[in-house]
Amino acid sequence: MRHSQPGYEYESRNLFNSKKFKKISYKNRKRGDLIFYSNSNGVIIHIAIYLGNDKVIESWPNKVVVWPIKNSHRSRIAGVRRVFN
């Protein structure tokens, strides 16, 4: 959960840019895919795991939450990456 803490956003950017994960279009997302969020400047700031049915699970400081994929805290989706093929 360290990447959910302020100052560790670079870890999300490193994973977003990793060649180990397959780039997936948003419309082709599947359960287990990583959803990357950006700020208004397009900088990657967070990651969540897609659960299906437009829900994600993510770390929020000191807890884990299940929310809609787009919510009041995160709405700018930068991309989707698949960990497992």
N, C-alpha and C positions, 0 to 999 in steps of 0.2 A: 504494500500500500504506500510505499514511500513516494511513488510518483504523484500521488494525490496531494502531497504537501507542497506548499509554496517553495519555489526555488529548485524543484526537481523536474520541471516541465521538459528539460532537455532530454530526459529519458524517453518521454513520449515521442519527441522528434527523432531520436535515434532509431526507435522501433519503426516509425513511419517510413523512414528512409532505408531500412534494412532490405537487402536483396534476398533475405531468407524467406520473406513472406510474399505471397502472390497478390498482385493488385486485382481487386474485384470491383466491378461497378456497383454503385449503391443499389440499383434495382435487382442485382443478382446476389445480394447478401444472403447468407445462410447462418443458421444457429452455429455459434462458436467463432464466427468471424470477429475481428477486431474493428471497432468503429473509432476513428480518430476525429477529434474535434479541434477547431482552430478558433483563434480570437478574431476580432474585426480586422486585424492586419494580415490575416492568413497564416499566422504562426501557430504551429501545432502546440496545443496546451494540455490535452488529456486523451485518455483511451478508455473505452468500455468494451465489454464483451456482449455480442449480440445474442439474445436468448430466443429470438423468434417473436412473432406477433407484435412487432414494433416496440419491443422492450429490451433494455440493456441492464446488465449488472455492472456496477462500478464501485470503486473505492471513493469515498468522500471522507474528508479528515475524521479519523477515529471511528468510522463505521463503513459498512457495505450497504448499498441501496440498490433496489430494482426500480427503474423509472422508465417512462416512455423514451424512445430513442431520441426524440427532440423534446426538450423540456425547458422550464424557465431558467435553468442553470446552463444548459448546453443546447444550442440549436444550430450551430455552424458545423456541418459535417464536412471534414476535409477529404476523407477517403475511407476505404474499406480494405483490409488486408486479411488474407486467409492463411492461417497457420498450418492447418492440415488439409491435404488434398483428398 
